[in-house]
Amino acid sequence: MLSRTADNLFWIARYMERAETAARLLEVGSRIALLPSAAGYRNEWDSLLQASGNADAFARKYGEPVQRNIESFLFFDRDNANSVASCITTARENARIVRTALTAQVWDALNSAFQELRHLERTPRSELELSRLTEWTMRHAAMVRGAIDATLLRNDGWDFLNLGYHLERADNTARLMDVKYYVLLPKVDFVGSGYDNYQWTTMLRAMGAHRAFHWAYGGEVTAAKIAHFLILNRQSPRSLITCVDGLSDHLDRIAKAYGTCTPAQEAARAMREGIEALTVEDIFEEGLHEFLSRFIGVNADMGALVRNTYLDGDR
């Protein structure tokens, strides 16, 4: 497969997953904003910008983090390359370029999302509730992923799509978890309190993981259980270890198909071994925010290595 084609497929997946995460960030912010205030260090809307890495870009354009402006910035703003509108548009453009590498069902799912987005952009903002926008985004992201899983051959193109999904989902799960720690409680005494646990429950609901969590653990929601579920539990489809497993497995499939092992496979195996060796106690001893920040950096380095190894060869 030409590296140009692999690159387009890789970024289709990344941008669709990124669009879904922007919607989930908005869902997290809207849910946490409804909770009674505990006078945290940051307000919940500023936390979204910090966790998404878009705080500086937002401040340059809008100034203070007002909810209405953040909603527009994360959903509609074309100046924000990570907004839902920008991500879906870019994913669809990548798909148009490699149209012959996709099934009709995958193209239709991407193109339908793009056409409906254009209709939303023409609708007066006052007529669009945030919940409608977030649900719309998550539904179309699921439809694209479902079409990919149901109709594409399990060849190297499918592997590059899944590399994009796993890298992006790992980054996004870490960022969504980190939102909780940007809405800092006012003092250590609040950790483990009913308020703290209620925030975690809200986070699970916004991530679509509340029922799965209770199937896996039952009983009381605690930070330790959620950290295990979203970081170390292979049954959780959004967990960091599930994403790292998928990343390593698809890189191994590509190595087998091409008959060549590269530093990307070695780095992915090291990444998997590193997270497998951890316990929840290790993570909290390091500090959850510190661990998540470190993981985001390692995951970004892994993405750069994949691009340098496979995607930039004939550019």
C-alpha positions in Angstrom: 0.0 0.0 0.0 1.3 3.5 -0.8 2.2 5.5 2.3 -0.1 8.3 1.0 -3.1 5.9 1.1 -2.1 4.5 4.5 -1.8 8.1 5.8 -5.3 9.0 4.6 -6.8 5.9 6.2 -4.9 6.5 9.4 -6.2 10.1 9.7 -9.8 9.2 8.8 -9.9 7.1 12.0 -8.1 9.7 14.1 -10.3 12.5 13.1 -13.6 10.6 13.6 -12.4 9.5 17.0 -11.3 13.1 17.8 -14.7 14.4 16.8 -16.4 12.0 19.1 -14.1 13.1 21.9 -14.8 16.8 21.4 -18.5 15.9 21.8 -17.7 13.8 24.9 -15.7 16.7 26.4 -18.8 18.9 25.9 -20.9 16.2 27.5 -18.6 16.0 30.5 -18.6 19.8 30.9 -22.4 20.1 30.7 -22.9 17.3 33.3 -20.3 18.5 35.8 -21.6 22.1 35.5 -24.9 20.8 36.9 -23.3 19.6 40.1 -23.2 21.7 43.2 -20.0 23.8 43.2 -17.2 22.8 45.5 -15.2 25.9 44.7 -12.6 24.0 42.7 -9.4 25.6 41.5 -10.6 25.7 37.9 -14.2 26.0 36.6 -15.4 23.0 34.7 -15.5 24.7 31.3 -11.9 26.0 31.6 -11.0 22.4 32.5 -12.2 21.2 29.1 -9.9 23.6 27.3 -6.9 22.6 29.5 -7.5 18.9 29.0 -8.0 19.1 25.3 -4.9 21.2 24.8 -6.8 24.0 23.2 -6.7 26.6 26.0 -4.2 29.0 24.3 -6.0 28.9 20.9 -9.3 29.6 22.6 -7.9 32.5 24.7 -6.5 34.2 21.7 -9.8 34.2 19.9 -12.4 34.4 22.7 -10.7 35.5 25.9 -12.4 34.3 29.0 -13.8 30.7 29.0 -17.5 31.4 28.8 -19.7 28.3 28.2 -21.4 29.5 25.1 -18.1 30.3 23.4 -16.5 27.0 24.4 -19.4 25.1 22.9 -19.0 27.0 19.6 -15.2 26.6 19.7 -15.3 22.8 20.3 -18.2 22.1 17.9 -18.5 24.6 15.1 -15.3 26.7 14.9 -13.4 26.0 11.7 -10.4 27.9 13.1 -10.1 25.1 15.7 -8.6 22.1 13.8 -9.9 19.9 16.6 -13.6 21.0 16.6 -16.3 18.5 15.6 -16.9 20.4 12.4 -13.3 20.5 11.4 -12.6 16.9 12.3 -15.6 15.5 10.3 -14.8 17.7 7.3 -11.2 16.6 7.3 -12.1 12.9 7.8 -14.5 13.1 4.8 -11.9 14.8 2.7 -9.3 12.1 3.5 -12.0 9.5 2.6 -12.7 11.3 -0.7 -9.0 11.0 -1.7 -8.9 7.2 -1.0 -12.5 6.5 -2.1 -11.5 3.3 -3.9 -9.9 1.9 -0.7 -13.3 2.2 1.1 -16.5 0.3 0.8 -19.7 2.1 -0.3 -21.0 1.7 3.3 -18.0 3.4 4.9 -18.1 6.3 2.3 -21.8 6.7 2.8 -21.4 6.9 6.6 -18.7 9.6 6.3 -20.5 11.6 3.6 -23.8 11.5 5.4 -22.2 12.9 8.5 -20.6 15.7 6.5 -23.9 16.6 4.7 -25.8 16.6 7.9 -23.1 18.8 9.5 -23.6 21.4 6.8 -27.3 21.4 7.6 -26.5 21.9 11.3 -24.2 24.8 10.5 -27.0 26.6 8.7 -29.4 26.1 11.6 -29.6 29.1 14.0 -27.5 28.3 17.1 -30.5 29.2 19.4 -32.4 26.2 18.0 -29.6 23.7 18.7 -29.4 22.2 22.2 -25.9 21.0 23.3 -27.3 17.5 24.0 -28.6 17.2 20.5 -25.2 18.1 19.1 -23.3 15.7 21.3 -25.7 12.8 20.6 -25.5 13.5 16.9 -21.7 13.3 16.9 -21.5 10.1 18.9 -24.1 8.5 16.7 -22.3 9.3 13.4 -18.9 8.3 14.9 -20.4 4.9 15.8 -21.9 4.5 12.3 -18.6 5.1 10.6 -16.8 2.7 13.0 -19.5 0.1 12.5 -19.3 0.3 8.7 -15.5 -0.1 8.9 -15.7 -3.1 11.1 -18.6 -4.8 9.2 -17.5 -4.3 5.6 -13.8 -3.7 5.1 -11.3 -6.5 4.3 -8.9 -7.3 7.1 -5.9 -6.1 5.1 -3.2 -3.5 5.7 -5.7 -0.7 5.1 -7.9 -2.0 7.9 -4.8 -2.2 10.1 -3.9 1.5 9.4 -7.4 2.6 10.2 -7.3 0.8 13.5 -3.8 2.2 14.3 -5.4 5.6 14.0 -8.4 4.6 16.2 -6.3 3.1 19.0 -3.8 5.9 19.1 -6.5 8.5 19.2 -8.7 6.7 21.6 -5.8 6.2 24.1 -5.0 9.9 24.0 -8.7 10.8 24.3 -9.4 8.5 27.2 -6.5 10.0 29.1 -7.6 13.5 28.4 -11.2 12.8 29.4 -10.0 11.3 32.7 -7.8 14.3 33.2 -10.8 16.7 33.0 -11.7 15.4 36.4 -8.4 16.5 37.9 -8.6 19.9 36.2 -11.8 20.5 38.2 -9.8 20.2 41.4 -11.5 19.9 44.7 -10.7 22.6 47.2 -8.7 20.5 49.6 -7.5 16.9 50.0 -10.3 16.1 52.5 -12.7 16.1 49.5 -11.0 13.2 47.8 -13.1 10.0 48.3 -16.0 12.1 49.5 -19.6 11.7 48.1 -19.0 14.8 45.9 -15.8 13.3 44.5 -17.4 10.0 43.7 -20.4 11.7 42.2 -18.1 13.6 39.8 -16.6 10.2 38.8 -20.0 8.8 38.2 -20.8 11.8 36.0 -17.6 11.2 34.1 -18.5 7.5 33.5 -22.0 8.5 32.2 -20.5 11.0 29.8 -18.1 8.5 28.4 -20.9 5.9 27.9 -19.2 3.6 30.3 -21.5 3.7 33.4 -23.3 0.5 32.9 -20.2 -1.4 31.8 -18.4 -0.2 34.9 -21.1 -1.6 37.1 -21.2 -4.9 35.3 -17.5 -5.2 35.9 -17.3 -4.0 39.5 -20.7 -3.3 41.0 -21.1 -1.5 44.4 -19.7 1.9 45.2 -18.0 4.1 42.6 -14.5 5.1 43.7 -11.6 6.7 42.0 -9.5 3.6 42.4 -12.1 1.4 40.7 -12.5 3.9 37.8 -8.8 4.2 37.3 -8.5 0.5 37.1 -11.4 0.3 34.6 -10.2 3.0 32.3 -6.5 2.3 32.5 -5.8 -1.4 33.3 -9.0 -3.4 32.6 -8.8 -5.2 29.2 -12.6 -5.8 29.3 -13.1 -2.0 29.0 -13.2 -1.0 25.3 -11.9 2.5 26.2 -9.2 1.5 28.6 -5.6 2.5 28.0 -4.4 -1.1 28.1 -7.0 -2.1 25.5 -5.9 0.6 23.2 -2.2 -0.2 23.6 -3.0 -3.9 23.0 -4.8 -3.0 19.8 -1.9 -0.7 18.7 0.7 -3.5 19.3 -1.5 -6.2 17.6 -2.1 -4.1 14.4 1.5 -3.2 14.1 2.5 -6.9 14.4 0.0 -7.7 11.7 1.5 -5.0 9.4 5.0 -6.4 10.2 3.9 -9.9 9.2 2.2 -8.6 6.0 5.2 -6.6 4.9 7.8 -9.2 6.2 9.7 -6.5 8.1 9.8 -5.6 11.8 10.6 -2.0 12.6 11.2 0.2 15.7 7.5 0.9 15.8 6.7 -2.7 16.8 9.4 -2.7 19.4 8.2 0.6 20.9 4.6 -0.7 21.0 5.6 -3.9 22.8 7.6 -1.8 25.3 4.6 0.5 25.8 2.4 -2.6 26.5 4.9 -4.1 28.9 5.1 -0.9 30.8 1.4 -0.5 31.4 1.0 -4.3 32.1 3.5 -3.9 35.0 1.4 -1.2 36.7 -1.1 -1.4 39.5 -3.6 1.2 40.5 -1.5 1.8 43.6 1.5 2.6 41.4 -0.6 5.1 39.4 -1.9 6.9 42.4 1.6 7.0 44.0 2.9 8.8 40.9 -0.3 10.9 40.9 -3.1 10.3 38.5 -2.7 13.7 36.7 1.1 13.1 36.4 0.6 9.6 35.1 -2.0 10.7 32.5 0.2 13.5 31.3 3.2 11.2 31.0 1.0 8.6 29.1 -0.2 11.3 26.7 3.4 12.2 25.9 4.4 8.5 25.3 1.4 8.0 23.1 2.2 11.0 21.1 5.7 9.8 20.6 4.3 6.4 19.5 2.1 8.2 16.9 5.1 10.1 15.6 7.0 6.9 15.2 4.2 5.2 13.3 4.0 8.2 10.9 7.8 8.4 10.4 8.0 4.6 9.8 5.0 4.0 7.5 3.2 7.2 6.5 5.8 9.7 5.3 7.8 7.6 2.9 6.8 9.1 -0.5 5.7 12.6 0.6 
